[in-house]
Every structure is written in structure tokens, then in C-alpha cells.
Amino acid sequence: MKIGINPGHDTGGHVGAVNPAKGVDEGHIVLQIGILLQEILQQKGHEVVFIQQDNLRGEAPYFNYKDSVVGFLNAQHTDVNISLHCNAWQGADEDAEGTETFYYSTNEKGLALAADIQTELVRLGFANRGVKHGDGQSFVRDTTATSVLVEIGFIRNSHDVNLLLNHQKEIAEAIARAIK
């Protein structure tokens, strides 16, 4: 199977959500988890396409569509795409917790994959925020393959950030187990 991995955001530009108390950002955390996931999937015999940038559909002025995340993955003819993120809400830093996984509402395979990923991450100790429609998210809506976006945990929640920083291999293994 050909699998696209998109660690969200960017480590050299827009790093996504930040936990200033821990000195960590979303882009770097999900990059590490993405690299581990790539290694696990390749060991299982899957072909992996890897892209991390903060340009989903070519909206950034210095990219065109074919160079965007969606355009690149569509051109690669992947079977499954996974976008990895850390969640954050303005003003709800410590109180918001857990994992949630998004899929395109008409894609039954996406629903099954999202549910399996959600189950695996909850087993690691993340609170279950559920599987949700991500129809407003271009990654799940505009990619041609079955695609899910995983908000692994809240970067500013002390419990979640501990899992995000200290259990990256287990998180990657959990997501890999969910990919069938």
C-alpha cells in the first residue's frame, strides 16, 4: 500500500501550536512522530510518501497547487493519507485534552480508519474526543485517497504534552496498527 504522511505545519515557518512552558511546538513534535511512523510502515513493506509544509492547497503565494500538500499527495496516487497534528484552543490551554480524528463524511473507509486510529490512541491514555467529520478541512476533503487528520493531543495540556513528548514511538506504532 502507498501511504502519504503529512506532519502538519512546518518546522521552518509556521510551526503551529506552541507550548511556551515546555518550549515545544506542534511542527517539531509531529515531525518526529511522522518520521517514526514512516519507519514502521516501511518496515511493514509499505511505500511511504512524506511531506511537511504549511501549504495545503497552493494558497501560499510562493507555492502552486502541484507543490502543495494536497496536490503533491494526489499526484503520488497514494492509497491512504494521514495528517498529524497537535491540538490547541485559544483560552482553553490546560482544560482541553484528548485526541480526535477527522475524516471526509462520505468516505466509509475514512470513517473506519479514523475510528481505528482513535481507538488505538485512546488505549495509550489520551481522552477520547471522538471521530468527527472534517469536511471543512482540505486535507480530508480535497485529497483523492482515503485521508484522515489526527489531532493527537492538546499541546498545552500537561497530560497530553507528556504523552506527545515521551511516547512518540508508541503513538507512531498505534497509528501504524490502525492502518490496515
PyRosetta script that sets phi, psi and omega in degrees:
from pyrosetta import init, pose_from_sequence

init()
pose = pose_from_sequence("MKIGINPGHDTGGHVGAVNPAKGVDEGHIVLQIGILLQEILQQKGHEVVFIQQDNLRGEAPYFNYKDSVVGFLNAQHTDVNISLHCNAWQGADEDAEGTETFYYSTNEKGLALAADIQTELVRLGFANRGVKHGDGQSFVRDTTATSVLVEIGFIRNSHDVNLLLNHQKEIAEAIARAIK")
pose.set_psi(1, 145.6)
pose.set_omega(1, 178.4)
pose.set_phi(2, -102.5)
pose.set_psi(2, 119.5)
pose.set_omega(2, -172.0)
pose.set_phi(3, -120.1)
pose.set_psi(3, 128.5)
pose.set_omega(3, 175.3)
pose.set_phi(4, -95.2)
pose.set_psi(4, 131.5)
pose.set_omega(4, 176.5)
pose.set_phi(5, -117.6)
pose.set_psi(5, 126.9)
pose.set_omega(5, 178.4)
pose.set_phi(6, -124.8)
pose.set_psi(6, 93.0)
pose.set_omega(6, 169.9)
pose.set_phi(7, -66.5)
pose.set_psi(7, 122.5)
pose.set_omega(7, -171.5)
pose.set_phi(8, -63.9)
pose.set_psi(8, 155.8)
pose.set_omega(8, 175.4)
pose.set_phi(9, 68.6)
pose.set_psi(9, -141.1)
pose.set_omega(9, -167.4)
pose.set_phi(10, -159.8)
pose.set_psi(10, 143.4)
pose.set_omega(10, 178.3)
pose.set_phi(11, -91.3)
pose.set_psi(11, -11.3)
pose.set_omega(11, -178.3)
pose.set_phi(12, -111.2)
pose.set_psi(12, -3.4)
pose.set_omega(12, -178.0)
pose.set_phi(13, -136.9)
pose.set_psi(13, -104.9)
pose.set_omega(13, 178.7)
pose.set_phi(14, -83.9)
pose.set_psi(14, 104.0)
pose.set_omega(14, -172.8)
pose.set_phi(15, -83.2)
pose.set_psi(15, -2.9)
pose.set_omega(15, -179.2)
pose.set_phi(16, 82.5)
pose.set_psi(16, -150.6)
pose.set_omega(16, -177.7)
pose.set_phi(17, -67.9)
pose.set_psi(17, 150.8)
pose.set_omega(17, -176.1)
pose.set_phi(18, -129.7)
pose.set_psi(18, 143.5)
pose.set_omega(18, 169.5)
pose.set_phi(19, -111.2)
pose.set_psi(19, 95.8)
pose.set_omega(19, -176.0)
pose.set_phi(20, -64.2)
pose.set_psi(20, -32.0)
pose.set_omega(20, -179.3)
pose.set_phi(21, -65.5)
pose.set_psi(21, -34.5)
pose.set_omega(21, 179.7)
pose.set_phi(22, -94.4)
pose.set_psi(22, -13.2)
pose.set_omega(22, -179.2)
pose.set_phi(23, 69.6)
pose.set_psi(23, 34.9)
pose.set_omega(23, -178.6)
pose.set_phi(24, -127.3)
pose.set_psi(24, 157.0)
pose.set_omega(24, 177.9)
pose.set_phi(25, -132.7)
pose.set_psi(25, 160.2)
pose.set_omega(25, -177.1)
pose.set_phi(26, -58.4)
pose.set_psi(26, -46.9)
pose.set_omega(26, -176.5)
pose.set_phi(27, -56.0)
pose.set_psi(27, -43.1)
pose.set_omega(27, -178.8)
pose.set_phi(28, -73.8)
pose.set_psi(28, -39.3)
pose.set_omega(28, 179.4)
pose.set_phi(29, -63.4)
pose.set_psi(29, -49.9)
pose.set_omega(29, -176.7)
pose.set_phi(30, -72.0)
pose.set_psi(30, -25.3)
pose.set_omega(30, 174.1)
pose.set_phi(31, -62.4)
pose.set_psi(31, -46.2)
pose.set_omega(31, 179.8)
pose.set_phi(32, -63.0)
pose.set_psi(32, -43.3)
pose.set_omega(32, 177.7)
pose.set_phi(33, -64.6)
pose.set_psi(33, -40.2)
pose.set_omega(33, 178.8)
pose.set_phi(34, -62.7)
pose.set_psi(34, -41.1)
pose.set_omega(34, 178.1)
pose.set_phi(35, -63.8)
pose.set_psi(35, -43.1)
pose.set_omega(35, 177.5)
pose.set_phi(36, -63.9)
pose.set_psi(36, -41.6)
pose.set_omega(36, 177.7)
pose.set_phi(37, -62.1)
pose.set_psi(37, -42.1)
pose.set_omega(37, 178.0)
pose.set_phi(38, -58.8)
pose.set_psi(38, -46.5)
pose.set_omega(38, -179.3)
pose.set_phi(39, -61.7)
pose.set_psi(39, -43.9)
pose.set_omega(39, -179.5)
pose.set_phi(40, -63.6)
pose.set_psi(40, -46.2)
pose.set_omega(40, -178.6)
pose.set_phi(41, -65.9)
pose.set_psi(41, -38.8)
pose.set_omega(41, 177.5)
pose.set_phi(42, -65.7)
pose.set_psi(42, -38.2)
pose.set_omega(42, 176.4)
pose.set_phi(43, -62.8)
pose.set_psi(43, -27.7)
pose.set_omega(43, 178.3)
pose.set_phi(44, -85.4)
pose.set_psi(44, 1.9)
pose.set_omega(44, 176.1)
pose.set_phi(45, 94.0)
pose.set_psi(45, 8.3)
pose.set_omega(45, 178.9)
pose.set_phi(46, -85.2)
pose.set_psi(46, 148.7)
pose.set_omega(46, 170.5)
pose.set_phi(47, -86.8)
pose.set_psi(47, 132.7)
pose.set_omega(47, -176.2)
pose.set_phi(48, -120.8)
pose.set_psi(48, 133.7)
pose.set_omega(48, 173.3)
pose.set_phi(49, -110.9)
pose.set_psi(49, 128.8)
pose.set_omega(49, -170.9)
pose.set_phi(50, -123.8)
pose.set_psi(50, 128.5)
pose.set_omega(50, 176.7)
pose.set_phi(51, -147.7)
pose.set_psi(51, 128.4)
pose.set_omega(51, 173.6)
pose.set_phi(52, -127.8)
pose.set_psi(52, 114.9)
pose.set_omega(52, 172.4)
pose.set_phi(53, -161.9)
pose.set_psi(53, 163.2)
pose.set_omega(53, -176.7)
pose.set_phi(54, -102.2)
pose.set_psi(54, 53.2)
pose.set_omega(54, -177.4)
pose.set_phi(55, -146.6)
pose.set_psi(55, 90.0)
pose.set_omega(55, -172.1)
pose.set_phi(56, -73.2)
pose.set_psi(56, -45.7)
pose.set_omega(56, -174.2)
pose.set_phi(57, -125.4)
pose.set_psi(57, 19.2)
pose.set_omega(57, -178.7)
pose.set_phi(58, 86.2)
pose.set_psi(58, 18.0)
pose.set_omega(58, -177.9)
pose.set_phi(59, -75.0)
pose.set_psi(59, -22.9)
pose.set_omega(59, 177.5)
pose.set_phi(60, -70.2)
pose.set_psi(60, 138.8)
pose.set_omega(60, -174.0)
pose.set_phi(61, -64.0)
pose.set_psi(61, -21.4)
pose.set_omega(61, -177.1)
pose.set_phi(62, -94.7)
pose.set_psi(62, 4.2)
pose.set_omega(62, 176.6)
pose.set_phi(63, -124.1)
pose.set_psi(63, 151.4)
pose.set_omega(63, 167.9)
pose.set_phi(64, -108.6)
pose.set_psi(64, 175.0)
pose.set_omega(64, -173.8)
pose.set_phi(65, -56.3)
pose.set_psi(65, -45.9)
pose.set_omega(65, -175.6)
pose.set_phi(66, -64.0)
pose.set_psi(66, -22.3)
pose.set_omega(66, 177.8)
pose.set_phi(67, -93.1)
pose.set_psi(67, -2.6)
pose.set_omega(67, -179.7)
pose.set_phi(68, -79.0)
pose.set_psi(68, 169.0)
pose.set_omega(68, 178.3)
pose.set_phi(69, -58.9)
pose.set_psi(69, -51.9)
pose.set_omega(69, -178.2)
pose.set_phi(70, -63.3)
pose.set_psi(70, -48.2)
pose.set_omega(70, -179.5)
pose.set_phi(71, -60.9)
pose.set_psi(71, -43.9)
pose.set_omega(71, 180.0)
pose.set_phi(72, -62.5)
pose.set_psi(72, -49.2)
pose.set_omega(72, -178.6)
pose.set_phi(73, -65.7)
pose.set_psi(73, -38.8)
pose.set_omega(73, 177.3)
pose.set_phi(74, -62.9)
pose.set_psi(74, -39.9)
pose.set_omega(74, 179.1)
pose.set_phi(75, -67.7)
pose.set_psi(75, -24.6)
pose.set_omega(75, 179.9)
pose.set_phi(76, -81.7)
pose.set_psi(76, -10.0)
pose.set_omega(76, 179.5)
pose.set_phi(77, 55.1)
pose.set_psi(77, 50.3)
pose.set_omega(77, 178.1)
pose.set_phi(78, -70.5)
pose.set_psi(78, 158.9)
pose.set_omega(78, 176.0)
pose.set_phi(79, -91.9)
pose.set_psi(79, -34.7)
pose.set_omega(79, -177.3)
pose.set_phi(80, -142.4)
pose.set_psi(80, 142.4)
pose.set_omega(80, 175.2)
pose.set_phi(81, -128.7)
pose.set_psi(81, 138.4)
pose.set_omega(81, 178.7)
pose.set_phi(82, -125.2)
pose.set_psi(82, 124.3)
pose.set_omega(82, 173.3)
pose.set_phi(83, -108.9)
pose.set_psi(83, 128.0)
pose.set_omega(83, -174.6)
pose.set_phi(84, -105.7)
pose.set_psi(84, 133.1)
pose.set_omega(84, -179.1)
pose.set_phi(85, -143.7)
pose.set_psi(85, 162.8)
pose.set_omega(85, 166.9)
pose.set_phi(86, -111.5)
pose.set_psi(86, 136.4)
pose.set_omega(86, -176.2)
pose.set_phi(87, -85.5)
pose.set_psi(87, 155.7)
pose.set_omega(87, 174.1)
pose.set_phi(88, -161.8)
pose.set_psi(88, 141.9)
pose.set_omega(88, 175.5)
pose.set_phi(89, -125.3)
pose.set_psi(89, 135.8)
pose.set_omega(89, 177.0)
pose.set_phi(90, -60.7)
pose.set_psi(90, 123.2)
pose.set_omega(90, 175.0)
pose.set_phi(91, 82.9)
pose.set_psi(91, -1.2)
pose.set_omega(91, -178.7)
pose.set_phi(92, -123.1)
pose.set_psi(92, 39.1)
pose.set_omega(92, -170.2)
pose.set_phi(93, -52.7)
pose.set_psi(93, -61.9)
pose.set_omega(93, -172.8)
pose.set_phi(94, -85.6)
pose.set_psi(94, -28.8)
pose.set_omega(94, -174.9)
pose.set_phi(95, -75.3)
pose.set_psi(95, -35.6)
pose.set_omega(95, -178.3)
pose.set_phi(96, -76.1)
pose.set_psi(96, 133.2)
pose.set_omega(96, -178.4)
pose.set_phi(97, -149.8)
pose.set_psi(97, 163.3)
pose.set_omega(97, 170.8)
pose.set_phi(98, 106.7)
pose.set_psi(98, 177.7)
pose.set_omega(98, -177.7)
pose.set_phi(99, -115.2)
pose.set_psi(99, 147.0)
pose.set_omega(99, 174.4)
pose.set_phi(100, -146.4)
pose.set_psi(100, 147.3)
pose.set_omega(100, -175.9)
pose.set_phi(101, -128.8)
pose.set_psi(101, 132.4)
pose.set_omega(101, -175.6)
pose.set_phi(102, -109.3)
pose.set_psi(102, 145.6)
pose.set_omega(102, 177.6)
pose.set_phi(103, -143.3)
pose.set_psi(103, 165.9)
pose.set_omega(103, 177.1)
pose.set_phi(104, -80.0)
pose.set_psi(104, 130.1)
pose.set_omega(104, -166.6)
pose.set_phi(105, -59.4)
pose.set_psi(105, -24.2)
pose.set_omega(105, -179.0)
pose.set_phi(106, -97.0)
pose.set_psi(106, 3.7)
pose.set_omega(106, -176.7)
pose.set_phi(107, -102.3)
pose.set_psi(107, 102.8)
pose.set_omega(107, -178.3)
pose.set_phi(108, -65.5)
pose.set_psi(108, -36.1)
pose.set_omega(108, 176.5)
pose.set_phi(109, -65.3)
pose.set_psi(109, -36.9)
pose.set_omega(109, 176.8)
pose.set_phi(110, -64.1)
pose.set_psi(110, -40.7)
pose.set_omega(110, 176.9)
pose.set_phi(111, -62.1)
pose.set_psi(111, -44.9)
pose.set_omega(111, -179.9)
pose.set_phi(112, -63.9)
pose.set_psi(112, -43.8)
pose.set_omega(112, 179.1)
pose.set_phi(113, -64.7)
pose.set_psi(113, -44.7)
pose.set_omega(113, 179.0)
pose.set_phi(114, -60.2)
pose.set_psi(114, -42.6)
pose.set_omega(114, 179.9)
pose.set_phi(115, -64.6)
pose.set_psi(115, -41.1)
pose.set_omega(115, 179.1)
pose.set_phi(116, -66.1)
pose.set_psi(116, -42.7)
pose.set_omega(116, 177.7)
pose.set_phi(117, -62.5)
pose.set_psi(117, -44.6)
pose.set_omega(117, -179.3)
pose.set_phi(118, -59.0)
pose.set_psi(118, -46.3)
pose.set_omega(118, 179.5)
pose.set_phi(119, -59.2)
pose.set_psi(119, -45.0)
pose.set_omega(119, -178.2)
pose.set_phi(120, -65.3)
pose.set_psi(120, -41.0)
pose.set_omega(120, -179.0)
pose.set_phi(121, -71.6)
pose.set_psi(121, -34.5)
pose.set_omega(121, 176.8)
pose.set_phi(122, -64.5)
pose.set_psi(122, -36.0)
pose.set_omega(122, 176.8)
pose.set_phi(123, -61.0)
pose.set_psi(123, -25.3)
pose.set_omega(123, 179.0)
pose.set_phi(124, -80.2)
pose.set_psi(124, -11.5)
pose.set_omega(124, 178.0)
pose.set_phi(125, 117.8)
pose.set_psi(125, 0.3)
pose.set_omega(125, 175.6)
pose.set_phi(126, -75.9)
pose.set_psi(126, 142.0)
pose.set_omega(126, 172.7)
pose.set_phi(127, -65.5)
pose.set_psi(127, 148.1)
pose.set_omega(127, -176.4)
pose.set_phi(128, -91.9)
pose.set_psi(128, 107.2)
pose.set_omega(128, 176.2)
pose.set_phi(129, -92.9)
pose.set_psi(129, -7.4)
pose.set_omega(129, 172.6)
pose.set_phi(130, 99.5)
pose.set_psi(130, 171.9)
pose.set_omega(130, 175.1)
pose.set_phi(131, -98.2)
pose.set_psi(131, 133.8)
pose.set_omega(131, -171.6)
pose.set_phi(132, -137.5)
pose.set_psi(132, 155.0)
pose.set_omega(132, 172.6)
pose.set_phi(133, -67.4)
pose.set_psi(133, 134.2)
pose.set_omega(133, 177.3)
pose.set_phi(134, -117.8)
pose.set_psi(134, 36.3)
pose.set_omega(134, -174.0)
pose.set_phi(135, -61.0)
pose.set_psi(135, -22.0)
pose.set_omega(135, 177.5)
pose.set_phi(136, -85.5)
pose.set_psi(136, -3.0)
pose.set_omega(136, -178.2)
pose.set_phi(137, -100.5)
pose.set_psi(137, 119.3)
pose.set_omega(137, -175.1)
pose.set_phi(138, -60.7)
pose.set_psi(138, -29.4)
pose.set_omega(138, -178.5)
pose.set_phi(139, -61.3)
pose.set_psi(139, -43.0)
pose.set_omega(139, -179.7)
pose.set_phi(140, -86.4)
pose.set_psi(140, -26.9)
pose.set_omega(140, -177.3)
pose.set_phi(141, -82.7)
pose.set_psi(141, -41.6)
pose.set_omega(141, -168.6)
pose.set_phi(142, -99.8)
pose.set_psi(142, -10.4)
pose.set_omega(142, 175.7)
pose.set_phi(143, -79.4)
pose.set_psi(143, 145.9)
pose.set_omega(143, -177.0)
pose.set_phi(144, -82.4)
pose.set_psi(144, -22.2)
pose.set_omega(144, 178.4)
pose.set_phi(145, -85.3)
pose.set_psi(145, 167.0)
pose.set_omega(145, 171.0)
pose.set_phi(146, -63.1)
pose.set_psi(146, 121.8)
pose.set_omega(146, -173.1)
pose.set_phi(147, -134.0)
pose.set_psi(147, 141.6)
pose.set_omega(147, 175.2)
pose.set_phi(148, -132.8)
pose.set_psi(148, 151.9)
pose.set_omega(148, 175.6)
pose.set_phi(149, -117.3)
pose.set_psi(149, 123.0)
pose.set_omega(149, -174.9)
pose.set_phi(150, -108.4)
pose.set_psi(150, 116.5)
pose.set_omega(150, 169.4)
pose.set_phi(151, -90.6)
pose.set_psi(151, 93.2)
pose.set_omega(151, -168.4)
pose.set_phi(152, -61.0)
pose.set_psi(152, -45.2)
pose.set_omega(152, -179.3)
pose.set_phi(153, -171.5)
pose.set_psi(153, 170.8)
pose.set_omega(153, -178.5)
pose.set_phi(154, -86.9)
pose.set_psi(154, 121.7)
pose.set_omega(154, -174.1)
pose.set_phi(155, -66.5)
pose.set_psi(155, -22.7)
pose.set_omega(155, -178.1)
pose.set_phi(156, -101.4)
pose.set_psi(156, 0.2)
pose.set_omega(156, 176.5)
pose.set_phi(157, -88.9)
pose.set_psi(157, 129.4)
pose.set_omega(157, -172.8)
pose.set_phi(158, -61.7)
pose.set_psi(158, -39.4)
pose.set_omega(158, 178.7)
pose.set_phi(159, -66.2)
pose.set_psi(159, -50.3)
pose.set_omega(159, -177.5)
pose.set_phi(160, -63.7)
pose.set_psi(160, -43.9)
pose.set_omega(160, -177.5)
pose.set_phi(161, -65.7)
pose.set_psi(161, -31.4)
pose.set_omega(161, 174.7)
pose.set_phi(162, -62.1)
pose.set_psi(162, -44.3)
pose.set_omega(162, 176.8)
pose.set_phi(163, -65.0)
pose.set_psi(163, -42.9)
pose.set_omega(163, -178.8)
pose.set_phi(164, -63.0)
pose.set_psi(164, -33.7)
pose.set_omega(164, -177.9)
pose.set_phi(165, -90.4)
pose.set_psi(165, -35.2)
pose.set_omega(165, -171.0)
pose.set_phi(166, -106.9)
pose.set_psi(166, -2.9)
pose.set_omega(166, -177.9)
pose.set_phi(167, -134.0)
pose.set_psi(167, 38.4)
pose.set_omega(167, -176.9)
pose.set_phi(168, -64.2)
pose.set_psi(168, -40.4)
pose.set_omega(168, 179.3)
pose.set_phi(169, -64.4)
pose.set_psi(169, -41.8)
pose.set_omega(169, 178.7)
pose.set_phi(170, -64.7)
pose.set_psi(170, -36.9)
pose.set_omega(170, 177.6)
pose.set_phi(171, -64.8)
pose.set_psi(171, -46.8)
pose.set_omega(171, 178.9)
pose.set_phi(172, -61.5)
pose.set_psi(172, -42.6)
pose.set_omega(172, 178.3)
pose.set_phi(173, -63.3)
pose.set_psi(173, -39.0)
pose.set_omega(173, 179.8)
pose.set_phi(174, -63.4)
pose.set_psi(174, -45.1)
pose.set_omega(174, 179.4)
pose.set_phi(175, -66.1)
pose.set_psi(175, -41.0)
pose.set_omega(175, 178.5)
pose.set_phi(176, -61.3)
pose.set_psi(176, -40.1)
pose.set_omega(176, 178.4)
pose.set_phi(177, -61.9)
pose.set_psi(177, -34.9)
pose.set_omega(177, -177.2)
pose.set_phi(178, -72.9)
pose.set_psi(178, -22.4)
pose.set_omega(178, -180.0)
pose.set_phi(179, -81.1)
pose.set_psi(179, 116.2)
pose.set_omega(179, -178.8)
pose.set_phi(180, -107.5)
pose.dump_pdb("model.pdb")
